[in-house]
């Protein structure tokens, strides 16, 4: 056995000192390549990465705002997995499994999306099934009843959760009868009929020209496959028109008692802006500062100092027609009143006092670090490309985002707080114990 001796001691890392922080420089947002299929479908592709994998997303105007009833869009998306006029559900699922692919169909309020992850070498084997389900789905009565029962049970379990209930009630109180305010319940789902699903499917999925977002190690070969599969589909419907923007709703306060709940879920919110607003970028800075990351003021106050919760956050929820700002947390029942008071206090402080340059710099670096970290993977870049395309934003939207973050000043933060964070305009929802 031999030993190695060092003349000089190894310098140990001083863990009592935090590592130095360095400002992040602006980076150019990568653009996607556009391909126009012969039937009008636009394919946005991002070719990046060494692994032979792909992510395929087909987005179409089949979200909740395009339906006549809450839950109709989501139930239609789920039932589309139950087979086509060419292949039954078992065959389709086994085919995706055989090729090692993950796939799903989901509907949100604004849109519906067909997603597939897989190996590039199997892309050609999978796309014909996607094309089938876009226009050739069948909705057997027995499958409809099975899926409806599943959705009703899932929905019932969700409403038993205080956090889910509080979030749904808040959105309803903010938008009321507008499609954005609708929330499916077991009772409303039970009223849905098969004919409503088939009509909605034909009007949306089968006849609206979708958008495709393709990312990963992709090439012209995959575009050719799309041309020979999805490019062969024929769409007949004209562009769907969105309803007028929601009207302003007066603030309200709702408390729903759950006798067996040890905690209460708090949701505070107000109608706000979406990504098309000129204030959105710097409002994002303000939101991050108050409750958008682990070092936010709400976290420091209510989690660290008061010890009322494991976590509290604020969010801007941008949608196609509008948006809203919300704060959410779960606390013990006896701490509800003080928690709400402290949230409003933090809002008031931002309306009255200038944030320090040091704290603002910390938030800017956090936002820029998060943003640049999301530009290392093709899938993440494609997600941002999708936002630009579907929401009708400028091509240089994320370059503007960086410029606005860097230039944001303490005075602008205070001005925006006075414009958007008025405690007296908050809608308040509490679901939990006494």
VOKOL-963273 format. One record per residue (C-alpha): x, y, z. Coordinates in nm, 2 decimals. Example, Ala and Ser with C-alpha at 12.3 -4.5 7.8 and 13.67 -1.06 7.14 Angstrom:
> xx/yy/zz
> 1.23/-0.45/0.78;
> 1.37/-0.11/0.71;
***
This chain:
> xx/yy/zz
> 0.00/0.00/0.00;
> 0.13/0.34/-0.09;
> 0.04/0.68/0.05;
> 0.04/1.03/-0.11;
> 0.13/1.32/0.11;
> 0.05/1.68/0.02;
> 0.29/1.96/0.12;
> 0.01/2.21/0.14;
> -0.33/2.15/0.30;
> -0.63/2.13/0.07;
> -0.84/2.45/0.09;
> -1.18/2.37/0.24;
> -1.50/2.54/0.12;
> -1.63/2.79/0.37;
> -2.00/2.69/0.38;
> -2.08/2.97/0.61;
> -2.07/3.21/0.32;
> -2.32/3.21/0.03;
> -2.17/3.17/-0.32;
> -2.15/3.49/-0.52;
> -2.44/3.59/-0.73;
> -2.39/3.72/-1.09;
> -2.65/3.90/-1.31;
> -2.78/3.70/-1.60;
> -2.74/3.85/-1.94;
> -3.01/3.87/-2.20;
> -3.02/3.58/-2.45;
> -3.19/3.56/-2.79;
> -3.51/3.35/-2.78;
> -3.47/3.08/-3.05;
> -3.73/3.08/-3.33;
> -3.92/2.79/-3.46;
> -3.94/2.68/-3.82;
> -4.28/2.71/-3.98;
> -4.42/2.45/-4.22;
> -4.76/2.49/-4.39;
> -4.93/2.16/-4.47;
> -5.15/2.15/-4.78;
> -5.48/2.16/-4.58;
> -5.38/2.48/-4.39;
> -5.23/2.33/-4.07;
> -4.93/2.52/-3.95;
> -4.65/2.31/-3.80;
> -4.40/2.49/-3.57;
> -4.10/2.28/-3.52;
> -3.80/2.31/-3.28;
> -3.51/2.08/-3.37;
> -3.28/2.06/-3.07;
> -3.11/1.79/-2.87;
> -2.91/1.47/-2.92;
> -3.16/1.21/-2.80;
> -3.38/1.06/-3.08;
> -3.71/1.16/-2.91;
> -4.00/1.39/-3.01;
> -4.29/1.57/-2.85;
> -4.59/1.62/-3.07;
> -4.87/1.86/-2.97;
> -5.18/1.93/-3.17;
> -5.39/2.22/-3.03;
> -5.73/2.30/-3.14;
> -6.02/2.52/-3.05;
> -6.21/2.26/-2.84;
> -6.17/2.40/-2.49;
> -6.43/2.48/-2.24;
> -6.50/2.83/-2.37;
> -6.61/2.68/-2.70;
> -6.87/2.44/-2.54;
> -7.22/2.50/-2.41;
> -7.17/2.33/-2.07;
> -6.91/2.28/-1.80;
> -6.73/1.95/-1.84;
> -6.84/1.89/-2.20;
> -6.50/1.96/-2.36;
> -6.31/1.75/-2.11;
> -6.55/1.45/-2.13;
> -6.53/1.47/-2.51;
> -6.15/1.46/-2.50;
> -6.15/1.16/-2.27;
> -6.41/0.97/-2.49;
> -6.19/1.02/-2.80;
> -5.96/0.76/-2.65;
> -6.23/0.50/-2.68;
> -6.18/0.41/-3.04;
> -6.24/0.51/-3.40;
> -6.44/0.37/-3.70;
> -6.12/0.19/-3.80;
> -5.97/0.06/-3.47;
> -6.11/-0.01/-3.13;
> -5.96/0.14/-2.81;
> -5.77/-0.18/-2.72;
> -5.59/-0.18/-3.06;
> -5.50/0.19/-3.04;
> -5.37/0.17/-2.68;
> -5.17/-0.15/-2.75;
> -5.02/0.02/-3.06;
> -4.89/0.32/-2.87;
> -4.76/0.09/-2.59;
> -4.59/-0.14/-2.84;
> -4.40/0.16/-2.98;
> -4.31/0.29/-2.63;
> -4.51/0.61/-2.67;
> -4.70/0.82/-2.41;
> -5.01/1.00/-2.53;
> -5.30/1.19/-2.39;
> -5.59/1.41/-2.50;
> -5.70/1.69/-2.27;
> -5.91/2.00/-2.27;
> -5.86/2.32/-2.07;
> -6.07/2.63/-2.06;
> -5.91/2.78/-2.37;
> -5.81/2.49/-2.59;
> -5.78/2.11/-2.63;
> -5.45/1.93/-2.70;
> -5.35/1.59/-2.83;
> -5.00/1.51/-2.70;
> -4.76/1.23/-2.80;
> -4.41/1.16/-2.67;
> -4.20/0.89/-2.83;
> -3.90/0.78/-3.03;
> -3.84/0.95/-3.36;
> -3.81/0.62/-3.54;
> -4.17/0.54/-3.45;
> -4.31/0.87/-3.55;
> -4.44/0.74/-3.88;
> -4.62/0.45/-3.71;
> -4.80/0.67/-3.46;
> -4.93/0.96/-3.67;
> -5.19/0.76/-3.86;
> -5.36/0.69/-3.53;
> -5.36/1.06/-3.44;
> -5.52/1.15/-3.77;
> -5.79/0.89/-3.71;
> -5.88/1.02/-3.37;
> -5.90/1.38/-3.50;
> -6.19/1.30/-3.75;
> -6.29/0.93/-3.71;
> -6.37/0.89/-3.34;
> -6.69/0.70/-3.25;
> -6.88/0.74/-2.93;
> -7.05/0.42/-2.84;
> -7.33/0.45/-2.58;
> -7.18/0.20/-2.34;
> -6.84/0.36/-2.36;
> -7.00/0.70/-2.29;
> -7.17/0.57/-1.98;
> -6.85/0.42/-1.85;
> -6.65/0.74/-1.91;
> -6.93/0.96/-1.77;
> -6.94/0.75/-1.45;
> -6.56/0.78/-1.42;
> -6.57/1.16/-1.46;
> -6.85/1.20/-1.21;
> -6.66/1.00/-0.95;
> -6.34/1.19/-1.01;
> -6.52/1.52/-1.00;
> -6.70/1.42/-0.67;
> -6.36/1.33/-0.51;
> -6.21/1.66/-0.63;
> -6.49/1.87/-0.47;
> -6.43/1.69/-0.14;
> -6.09/1.86/-0.14;
> -6.10/2.20/0.02;
> -5.82/2.33/-0.21;
> -6.00/2.23/-0.53;
> -6.33/2.36/-0.41;
> -6.18/2.70/-0.31;
> -6.01/2.74/-0.64;
> -6.32/2.65/-0.84;
> -6.55/2.88/-0.63;
> -6.31/3.17/-0.67;
> -6.31/3.14/-1.05;
> -6.69/3.12/-1.04;
> -6.72/3.43/-0.82;
> -6.48/3.62/-1.04;
> -6.65/3.54/-1.37;
> -7.00/3.42/-1.27;
> -7.20/3.32/-1.59;
> -6.92/3.37/-1.83;
> -6.77/3.05/-1.96;
> -6.46/3.12/-1.76;
> -6.68/3.10/-1.45;
> -6.83/2.76/-1.51;
> -6.73/2.46/-1.30;
> -6.85/2.11/-1.36;
> -7.02/1.93/-1.07;
> -7.14/1.57/-1.04;
> -7.49/1.70/-1.09;
> -7.41/1.90/-1.40;
> -7.20/1.61/-1.55;
> -7.49/1.37/-1.50;
> -7.71/1.59/-1.73;
> -7.47/1.56/-2.03;
> -7.60/1.35/-2.32;
> -7.41/1.16/-2.58;
> -7.55/1.37/-2.86;
> -7.39/1.68/-2.71;
> -7.05/1.52/-2.72;
> -7.08/1.40/-3.08;
> -7.20/1.74/-3.19;
> -6.92/1.92/-3.01;
> -6.66/1.68/-3.15;
> -6.78/1.73/-3.51;
> -6.79/2.11/-3.47;
> -6.45/2.14/-3.31;
> -6.20/1.86/-3.33;
> -6.32/1.72/-3.66;
> -6.37/2.05/-3.84;
> -6.15/2.32/-3.69;
> -5.80/2.37/-3.85;
> -5.56/2.29/-3.56;
> -5.20/2.40/-3.49;
> -4.91/2.15/-3.45;
> -4.60/2.20/-3.24;
> -4.32/1.95/-3.30;
> -4.00/1.94/-3.09;
> -3.70/1.72/-3.02;
> -3.46/1.57/-3.27;
> -3.69/1.62/-3.57;
> -3.62/1.68/-3.94;
> -3.79/1.72/-4.27;
> -3.87/1.34/-4.26;
> -4.12/1.40/-3.98;
> -4.28/1.69/-4.17;
> -4.33/1.46/-4.47;
> -4.50/1.21/-4.24;
> -4.73/1.49/-4.11;
> -4.81/1.59/-4.47;
> -4.91/1.23/-4.56;
> -5.12/1.18/-4.25;
> -5.27/1.49/-4.08;
> -5.21/1.69/-4.40;
> -5.47/1.47/-4.58;
> -5.75/1.57/-4.34;
> -6.02/1.81/-4.47;
> -6.16/2.08/-4.23;
> -6.48/2.26/-4.32;
> -6.56/2.50/-4.03;
> -6.48/2.87/-4.03;
> -6.29/3.03/-3.75;
> -6.47/3.01/-3.42;
> -6.55/3.35/-3.26;
> -6.49/3.40/-2.89;
> -6.74/3.56/-2.67;
> -6.69/3.92/-2.56;
> -6.45/3.97/-2.27;
> -6.60/3.91/-1.93;
> -6.76/4.20/-1.75;
> -6.63/4.33/-1.42;
> -6.77/4.16/-1.12;
> -6.80/4.33/-0.78;
> -6.59/4.17/-0.50;
> -6.75/3.92/-0.27;
> -6.68/3.70/0.02;
> -6.77/3.33/0.05;
> -6.72/3.08/0.33;
> -6.80/2.72/0.30;
> -6.79/2.51/0.62;
> -6.66/2.16/0.61;
> -6.72/2.02/0.96;
> -6.45/1.75/0.94;
> -6.18/1.98/0.80;
> -5.88/2.05/1.02;
> -5.75/2.32/0.78;
> -5.91/2.58/0.56;
> -5.82/2.66/0.20;
> -5.79/3.04/0.14;
> -5.82/3.19/-0.21;
> -5.82/3.56/-0.28;
> -5.84/3.70/-0.63;
> -5.93/3.97/-0.87;
> -5.99/4.00/-1.24;
> -5.67/4.11/-1.40;
> -5.47/4.10/-1.73;
> -5.34/3.84/-1.98;
> -5.02/3.83/-2.18;
> -5.14/4.08/-2.44;
> -5.14/4.36/-2.18;
> -4.84/4.60/-2.19;
> -4.82/4.57/-1.82;
> -4.79/4.19/-1.81;
> -4.42/4.17/-1.81;
> -4.36/4.40/-1.52;
> -4.67/4.28/-1.34;
> -4.49/3.94/-1.35;
> -4.21/4.10/-1.15;
> -4.45/4.24/-0.90;
> -4.63/3.90/-0.87;
> -4.30/3.72/-0.82;
> -4.20/3.97/-0.55;
> -4.51/3.93/-0.34;
> -4.58/3.56/-0.38;
> -4.43/3.40/-0.69;
> -4.13/3.22/-0.56;
> -3.99/3.07/-0.24;
> -3.83/3.39/-0.13;
> -4.14/3.60/-0.17;
> -4.28/3.84/0.09;
> -4.58/3.62/0.15;
> -4.36/3.32/0.21;
> -4.14/3.51/0.45;
> -4.43/3.66/0.64;
> -4.69/3.38/0.66;
> -4.47/3.07/0.64;
> -4.14/3.17/0.79;
> -4.23/3.43/1.05;
> -4.59/3.33/1.14;
> -4.56/2.96/1.08;
> -4.92/2.94/0.96;
> -4.86/2.73/0.65;
> -4.62/2.51/0.46;
> -4.66/2.72/0.15;
> -4.83/3.03/0.01;
> -4.82/3.16/-0.34;
> -4.96/3.42/-0.58;
> -5.01/3.37/-0.95;
> -5.12/3.55/-1.26;
> -5.35/3.32/-1.45;
> -5.35/3.45/-1.82;
> -5.62/3.32/-2.04;
> -5.71/3.40/-2.40;
> -5.98/3.66/-2.33;
> -5.87/3.79/-1.99;
> -5.68/3.68/-1.68;
> -5.70/3.69/-1.30;
> -5.46/3.73/-1.01;
> -5.49/3.50/-0.71;
> -5.33/3.41/-0.38;
> -5.37/3.06/-0.23;
> -5.28/2.88/0.09;
> -5.40/2.63/0.34;
> -5.39/2.71/0.71;
> -5.53/2.59/1.04;
> -5.88/2.71/1.09;
> -5.79/2.94/1.38;
> -5.54/3.13/1.16;
> -5.77/3.22/0.87;
> -5.85/3.57/0.97;
> -5.50/3.67/1.05;
> -5.36/3.51/0.74;
> -5.60/3.71/0.52;
> -5.51/4.03/0.71;
> -5.14/3.97/0.65;
> -5.19/3.91/0.28;
> -5.37/4.24/0.25;
> -5.11/4.41/0.46;
> -4.83/4.29/0.22;
> -5.04/4.43/-0.07;
> -5.07/4.76/0.10;
> -4.70/4.79/0.17;
> -4.62/4.74/-0.19;
> -4.87/5.01/-0.28;
> -4.72/5.26/-0.04;
> -4.35/5.19/-0.02;
> -4.07/5.15/-0.28;
> -3.91/4.81/-0.30;
> -3.53/4.82/-0.24;
> -3.30/4.78/-0.54;
> -3.15/4.48/-0.37;
> -3.48/4.29/-0.34;
> -3.58/4.39/-0.69;
> -3.25/4.27/-0.83;
> -3.30/3.94/-0.65;
> -3.64/3.89/-0.81;
> -3.51/3.99/-1.16;
> -3.23/3.74/-1.13;
> -3.47/3.47/-1.02;
> -3.70/3.54/-1.32;
> -3.42/3.55/-1.57;
> -3.26/3.24/-1.42;
> -3.59/3.05/-1.45;
> -3.64/3.17/-1.80;
> -3.29/3.08/-1.93;
> -3.32/2.74/-1.76;
> -3.63/2.67/-1.97;
> -3.44/2.73/-2.30;
> -3.21/2.43/-2.27;
> -3.47/2.17/-2.38;
> -3.65/2.16/-2.71;
> -3.98/2.06/-2.54;
> -3.96/2.37/-2.32;
> -3.89/2.61/-2.61;
> -4.18/2.46/-2.80;
> -4.41/2.53/-2.51;
> -4.32/2.90/-2.53;
> -4.36/2.89/-2.91;
> -4.70/2.75/-2.85;
> -4.80/3.04/-2.62;
> -4.69/3.29/-2.88;
> -4.88/3.13/-3.16;
> -5.20/3.04/-2.99;
> -5.23/3.37/-2.80;
> -5.14/3.59/-3.10;
> -4.84/3.75/-2.95;
> -4.55/3.92/-3.12;
> -4.27/3.69/-3.25;
> -4.02/3.87/-3.03;
> -4.24/3.84/-2.72;
> -3.98/3.67/-2.51;
> -3.71/3.91/-2.62;
> -3.95/4.19/-2.50;
> -4.00/4.00/-2.18;
> -3.63/4.01/-2.10;
> -3.60/4.38/-2.18;
> -3.90/4.46/-1.96;
> -3.76/4.26/-1.67;
> -3.42/4.43/-1.68;
> -3.57/4.78/-1.70;
> -3.83/4.74/-1.43;
> -3.79/5.01/-1.15;
> -3.91/5.03/-0.79;
> -4.14/5.31/-0.89;
> -4.30/5.10/-1.16;
> -4.36/4.82/-0.91;
> -4.54/5.06/-0.67;
> -4.74/5.21/-0.96;
> -4.85/4.86/-1.07;
> -4.94/4.76/-0.72;
> -5.17/5.06/-0.70;
> -5.32/4.97/-1.03;
> -5.37/4.60/-0.98;
> -5.34/4.50/-0.61;
> -5.62/4.68/-0.43;
> -5.71/4.48/-0.12;
> -6.06/4.63/-0.12;
> -6.13/4.48/-0.46;
> -6.03/4.12/-0.36;
> -6.29/3.84/-0.39;
> -6.24/3.61/-0.09;
> -6.31/3.24/-0.06;
> -6.25/3.02/0.24;
> -6.34/2.65/0.24;
> -6.27/2.45/0.56;
> -6.35/2.42/0.93;
> -6.51/2.67/1.16;
***
